[in-house]
Amino acid sequence: MRRRDSIRIVFAGFAGIALGLGLAPEASAQPVKIRAGWVVTPASMIPFVFSKPGLAQHQGKSYVLEPVRIGASSQHITALAAGEIEIAMLNYASLPLAVLNAKLDDLRIICDEITDGAPGHYSVQFWVRKDSGIAKVEDLKGKMLATNGFGTGTHMATRVVMGKRNLKEGTDYRAVEVPFPGMAAALADKKVDLAVAPNTVVHDPKFLAMAREVFTMRDAFGASTLSFWTARADFIAKNRGPLTDLIEDYIRAVRWYTDPKNHDEAIAIVSAFTKIPAATFKGWLFTKDDFYRDPNGLVDLDALQRNVQTAKDLGVIPGVIDAKKHGDFSLARAAAARLK
């Protein structure tokens, strides 16, 4: 037998052993399913982000993204702990609750979603009816204040702003949960005295004729880390490749959607997904009148630490966590480096 033939036989033998042991070549591996929570669009781009062909270059190859609608960041904690999602969208309020109350100390921040109140950018607005007689924050004493969920960023912002006036929830005012889509109607129907209206509502002339802003989230925290991706350390360690690919595709998409030359097409995508007329989004979505989205997927951990400390000082979260301990941007940095 010739030496070349014997080498081929040995190689074939090794390949057969590998297949017998289940060591299939990497190319044949199934893509990892990654379930990512989202709260409300278009603030969250998760459910429509890859609607533009060509943005998700790794989708279906190394990973499959499965968006999961969960109406409040505090509920993402429960879903993550129960293994119902792999990526939870948390913020300066829900992350400390996840670590301190739910004991998810292995949570890591891996990518940015939105920042509220960044210099030159939009901040969440809190609204009252024009006929309510409420002229300033102090006038909310004894009133009913709506929040999309207890323990969410908007809930904490309300408590901070009210706390600065020595007004305590449950004693000086009441809070009630109202889903974002029902906020404007609850305010108009006088079921609540304060509402947090999403951007899709606050540009509606009918809403503006009925309501006026009384404060913003910026008044509570300055710039605030309103939503970011978190995952558990074990899942990250086991799936670094697919997660990096997902973040690469996401960063590519964020840059595309926020590029002014793509504005009309981006608006058309959001309009088709939400079934809301494009005119509702035109002129503000993906501009400086919208939330800030970091083009490299990075979260300002110093700002996050300040947000956490402010919330703790006013007694709205049980303690302080070290934001830098929970930040892991190795995936985002690797992903962004591929796009330069």
Disulfide bonds with the S-S distance in Angstrom:
none
